Amino acid sequence: MSGVDLHLHTRYSDGSWTPEELCRAAKQKQLAAISVTDHDTLDGIPEALAAGQQHGVEVLPAVEITCRIKTREVHLLGYFPGNTWQNPELHTVLNHAKGVREKRIGEIVARLNEHGIALTTADVFECSTCGTTGRPHVALALRQRGVVKSVEEAFERFLKSGKPGYVERYRMEAAEAIALINRAGGVAVLAHPGLSKADKEIQNLAQQGLAGLEIWHCRQTPAQTEHYRALAARFDLLVTGGSDCHGAVLGKTLLGTVPVPYECVTAIKQKVQ
C-alpha cells in the first residue's frame, strides 16, 4: 500500500460515513494513509485515530477551515502531525466557528419560516448526528419534510446565495487561519486552488506562511494539476491531494480515486520537524 487520500469528510461535518466506516473503506481500497478534514472541526479525530489503528491505516489529523481573501471564499487544509491537533488555541477558535454555524442555522430556519416553510432547528440538528452543522443538513431536513425531493433541489430553491434561505456567514481571513495553523504546529495547504481561483494570491499567501497547494483533486483537471505543481515549485510549496470524498452515493465513492503518493505525508511531517 502506497497511495494516500488527504481530503476526506465524515459525519462530523457534511460526510455520510463515520470515521470508523471511512477507515474501513480506506483499508479495502488499500490506502496507506488518510486525512479526515472535516469542515471547521477536529471532533472526529479521536475516533478516526482509533479506527485507523484498528484497521491498519495511518490517520493524519487535519481540518478544512472555511476562510476568505477579502470577499472571496477559500478553504485551507490544516494538517497536524503527531499530537499538534490537540492545541488548545486551535480548538477554541474552531469551537467558536461551530457556535457561529449553529447560530446561522437558526437564522436560515427563521427566513424559511417567513416564506411559509414549516421547519425547526431541531429538524436540522437531527440530521447532523455528530458535529458541525451547515447548509447540507438544512437541505436534508427539507427533504425529510417533503419540501424538496433532493439536496440539490434544496440548494437551488432555497439555500444558494440570493435564495430565500441564504444567510451570509462569518469567515476568518486566510492570513489569520494560516497563522492559527502555524502556531498550533500544523501545515497550512490551500485546498482545491482550481476551484477557488485565487492564483494571484498564492505568492502573498506563501509569504504569510502558506506551506502547500492541493494539486490533486477530483474536480481539477490534469492540466490544472501541472499548473499548480509549477506554482508550488515556483513559491517553494509542498504538494498534496485528495478526493474530497463525502461518503458513498448509490454504492459508489470517490475515496482513493485521486492518485496521491505517500511522499506527500512524509513532506508534511518533515515540514514541522
C-alpha positions as CSV (number, residue, x, y, z in Angstrom):
1,M,0.0,0.0,0.0
2,S,1.5,3.3,-1.0
3,G,-1.4,5.6,-2.0
4,V,-3.0,8.2,0.3
5,D,-6.1,10.3,0.3
6,L,-5.6,13.6,2.3
7,H,-9.0,15.3,1.8
8,L,-11.9,13.4,3.4
9,H,-15.1,14.2,5.3
10,T,-17.2,12.3,7.9
11,R,-20.4,12.7,9.7
12,Y,-18.7,15.2,12.0
13,S,-19.3,17.7,9.2
14,D,-21.0,17.0,5.9
15,G,-19.9,13.5,5.1
16,S,-22.1,10.4,5.4
17,W,-19.6,7.9,6.9
18,T,-18.4,7.7,10.5
19,P,-14.6,7.8,10.9
20,E,-14.7,4.1,11.5
21,E,-16.6,3.4,8.3
22,L,-14.1,5.7,6.5
23,C,-11.1,3.9,7.8
24,R,-12.6,0.5,7.0
25,A,-13.3,1.6,3.4
26,A,-9.7,3.0,3.2
27,K,-8.3,-0.4,4.2
28,Q,-10.5,-2.0,1.5
29,K,-9.1,0.5,-1.0
30,Q,-5.6,-0.4,0.2
31,L,-4.7,3.1,1.1
32,A,-1.6,3.5,3.3
33,A,-2.8,6.8,4.9
34,I,-5.7,9.2,5.0
35,S,-6.6,12.5,6.5
36,V,-10.0,13.4,8.0
37,T,-10.5,17.0,7.0
38,D,-13.9,17.8,8.4
39,H,-15.1,21.4,8.0
40,D,-14.1,23.7,10.9
41,T,-13.9,20.8,13.4
42,L,-11.5,18.3,14.8
43,D,-14.2,16.5,16.8
44,G,-13.9,13.3,14.7
45,I,-10.1,12.9,15.1
46,P,-10.1,10.7,18.2
47,E,-12.5,8.3,16.7
48,A,-10.6,8.3,13.4
49,L,-7.2,7.7,15.1
50,A,-8.7,4.7,17.0
51,A,-10.3,3.3,13.9
52,G,-7.1,3.8,11.8
53,Q,-5.2,1.8,14.4
54,Q,-7.8,-0.9,14.3
55,H,-7.8,-1.2,10.5
56,G,-4.1,-0.6,9.9
57,V,-4.5,2.7,8.1
58,E,-2.4,5.7,9.1
59,V,-4.5,8.7,10.0
60,L,-3.0,12.2,9.7
61,P,-5.2,14.6,11.8
62,A,-6.5,17.5,9.8
63,V,-9.2,20.1,9.4
64,E,-10.6,22.2,6.5
65,I,-11.1,25.8,7.5
66,T,-13.5,28.0,5.6
67,C,-12.0,31.5,5.3
68,R,-11.7,34.3,2.8
69,I,-9.4,36.6,0.9
70,K,-11.2,39.9,1.0
71,T,-14.7,38.7,-0.1
72,R,-13.6,35.6,-2.0
73,E,-14.2,32.3,-0.1
74,V,-11.2,30.0,0.1
75,H,-10.6,26.8,2.0
76,L,-7.4,25.9,3.9
77,L,-6.4,22.4,4.9
78,G,-4.5,22.3,8.2
79,Y,-2.5,19.1,8.7
80,F,-1.3,18.3,12.3
81,P,1.3,15.5,12.6
82,G,1.6,13.9,16.0
83,N,-0.3,15.5,18.8
84,T,-0.3,19.0,17.4
85,W,-4.0,18.8,16.6
86,Q,-4.7,18.9,20.4
87,N,-3.5,22.6,20.5
88,P,-5.9,24.4,22.9
89,E,-6.0,27.7,20.9
90,L,-6.9,25.8,17.7
91,H,-9.8,24.1,19.5
92,T,-11.0,27.4,21.0
93,V,-11.2,29.0,17.6
94,L,-12.8,26.1,15.9
95,N,-15.4,25.8,18.7
96,H,-16.2,29.4,18.2
97,A,-16.7,28.7,14.5
98,K,-19.0,25.8,15.4
99,G,-21.1,28.2,17.5
100,V,-21.3,30.7,14.6
101,R,-22.5,27.9,12.3
102,E,-25.2,26.9,14.8
103,K,-26.4,30.5,15.1
104,R,-26.6,30.7,11.3
105,I,-28.8,27.6,11.3
106,G,-31.4,29.4,13.4
107,E,-31.3,32.4,11.1
108,I,-31.8,30.2,8.0
109,V,-34.7,28.4,9.6
110,A,-36.3,31.8,10.5
111,R,-36.0,33.0,6.9
112,L,-37.6,29.8,5.6
113,N,-40.4,30.1,8.2
114,E,-41.0,33.6,6.9
115,H,-41.6,32.1,3.4
116,G,-44.2,29.6,4.8
117,I,-41.9,26.6,5.1
118,A,-42.6,24.6,8.3
119,L,-39.1,23.7,9.6
120,T,-37.5,23.9,13.0
121,T,-33.9,24.0,14.1
122,A,-34.5,20.7,15.9
123,D,-35.3,19.2,12.4
124,V,-31.9,20.4,11.2
125,F,-29.8,19.3,14.2
126,E,-31.4,15.8,14.0
127,C,-29.8,15.5,10.5
128,S,-26.3,16.3,12.0
129,T,-25.5,13.2,14.1
130,C,-22.0,14.1,15.2
131,G,-20.6,17.6,15.0
132,T,-20.6,20.7,12.7
133,T,-23.9,21.7,11.3
134,G,-24.3,23.5,8.0
135,R,-26.5,24.1,5.0
136,P,-26.3,20.5,3.8
137,H,-28.1,19.5,7.0
138,V,-30.8,22.1,6.3
139,A,-31.2,20.6,2.9
140,L,-31.5,17.1,4.4
141,A,-34.2,18.4,6.8
142,L,-36.1,20.0,3.9
143,R,-36.0,16.7,2.0
144,Q,-37.2,14.8,5.1
145,R,-40.1,17.3,5.5
146,G,-41.0,16.6,1.9
147,V,-40.4,20.2,0.9
148,V,-37.9,19.1,-1.8
149,K,-37.0,15.8,-3.4
150,S,-33.3,16.2,-3.2
151,V,-30.4,18.1,-1.5
152,E,-29.6,19.6,-4.8
153,E,-33.2,21.0,-5.2
154,A,-33.0,22.5,-1.7
155,F,-29.9,24.4,-2.6
156,E,-31.3,25.6,-5.9
157,R,-34.6,26.8,-4.5
158,F,-33.7,27.9,-1.0
159,L,-30.1,27.8,0.2
160,K,-27.8,29.3,-2.5
161,S,-26.7,32.9,-2.4
162,G,-29.7,35.1,-3.4
163,K,-32.3,32.5,-2.5
164,P,-34.9,32.9,0.3
165,G,-33.0,30.9,3.0
166,Y,-29.5,32.1,2.3
167,V,-27.6,33.7,5.2
168,E,-24.1,35.1,4.9
169,R,-21.7,33.7,7.5
170,Y,-18.5,34.8,9.2
171,R,-15.3,33.7,7.6
172,M,-11.9,34.5,9.1
173,E,-9.2,36.0,6.9
174,A,-7.0,33.4,5.2
175,A,-3.9,35.0,6.7
176,E,-5.5,34.6,10.2
177,A,-6.2,30.9,9.5
178,I,-2.7,30.3,8.2
179,A,-1.2,31.9,11.4
180,L,-3.5,29.8,13.6
181,I,-2.5,26.6,11.9
182,N,1.2,27.5,12.1
183,R,1.0,28.5,15.8
184,A,-0.5,25.1,16.5
185,G,2.4,23.3,14.8
186,G,0.5,22.4,11.7
187,V,0.9,22.7,8.0
188,A,-1.4,25.1,6.0
189,V,-2.4,24.0,2.5
190,L,-4.6,25.8,0.0
191,A,-7.5,23.4,-0.8
192,H,-8.5,22.9,-4.5
193,P,-7.0,26.1,-5.8
194,G,-8.5,25.4,-9.2
195,L,-12.0,26.0,-7.7
196,S,-11.2,29.0,-5.5
197,K,-9.5,30.8,-8.4
198,A,-7.0,32.5,-6.1
199,D,-3.9,32.1,-8.3
200,K,-3.0,35.8,-8.0
201,E,-3.0,35.5,-4.2
202,I,-0.8,32.4,-3.9
203,Q,2.5,34.3,-3.7
204,N,1.1,36.6,-1.0
205,L,-0.3,33.6,0.9
206,A,3.1,31.9,0.8
207,Q,4.7,35.0,2.3
208,Q,2.1,34.8,5.1
209,G,3.1,31.2,5.9
210,L,1.1,29.0,3.5
211,A,3.1,25.7,3.2
212,G,1.4,23.9,0.3
213,L,-1.1,23.5,-2.6
214,E,-3.6,20.8,-3.1
215,I,-2.7,20.0,-6.7
216,W,-4.6,16.7,-7.0
217,H,-8.4,16.9,-6.5
218,C,-11.4,15.2,-8.0
219,R,-12.6,18.4,-9.7
220,Q,-9.2,19.6,-11.0
221,T,-8.1,18.6,-14.5
222,P,-4.6,17.1,-15.3
223,A,-3.7,20.5,-16.8
224,Q,-4.6,22.2,-13.6
225,T,-2.6,19.7,-11.7
226,E,0.5,20.6,-13.7
227,H,-0.3,24.3,-13.5
228,Y,-0.4,24.2,-9.7
229,R,2.6,21.9,-9.5
230,A,4.6,24.6,-11.3
231,L,3.3,27.3,-9.0
232,A,4.2,25.2,-6.0
233,A,7.7,24.8,-7.3
234,R,7.9,28.5,-8.0
235,F,7.0,29.5,-4.5
236,D,8.7,26.6,-2.7
237,L,5.5,25.0,-1.5
238,L,4.8,21.3,-0.9
239,V,2.1,19.5,-2.8
240,T,-0.8,17.4,-1.5
241,G,-4.0,15.9,-2.9
242,G,-7.2,14.1,-2.1
243,S,-10.6,13.0,-3.4
244,D,-12.7,15.3,-1.2
245,C,-14.9,12.2,-0.6
246,H,-18.1,12.8,1.5
247,G,-19.1,9.1,1.7
248,A,-20.8,6.8,-0.8
249,V,-23.7,7.6,-3.2
250,L,-25.6,4.6,-4.8
251,G,-22.7,2.4,-3.7
252,K,-20.0,4.5,-5.3
253,T,-17.4,6.6,-3.6
254,L,-14.6,9.0,-4.6
255,L,-12.3,7.6,-1.8
256,G,-9.0,6.7,-3.3
257,T,-9.9,7.7,-6.8
258,V,-7.4,10.5,-7.0
259,P,-3.8,9.1,-7.1
260,V,-1.7,10.7,-4.4
261,P,1.7,9.4,-3.4
262,Y,2.7,8.7,0.2
263,E,5.6,11.1,-0.2
264,C,3.1,13.9,0.5
265,V,2.6,12.6,4.0
266,T,6.4,12.4,4.5
267,A,6.8,16.0,3.3
268,I,4.1,17.3,5.7
269,K,5.8,15.6,8.6
270,Q,9.2,16.9,7.7
271,K,7.8,20.4,7.4
272,V,7.1,20.6,11.1
273,Q,10.3,18.9,12.4
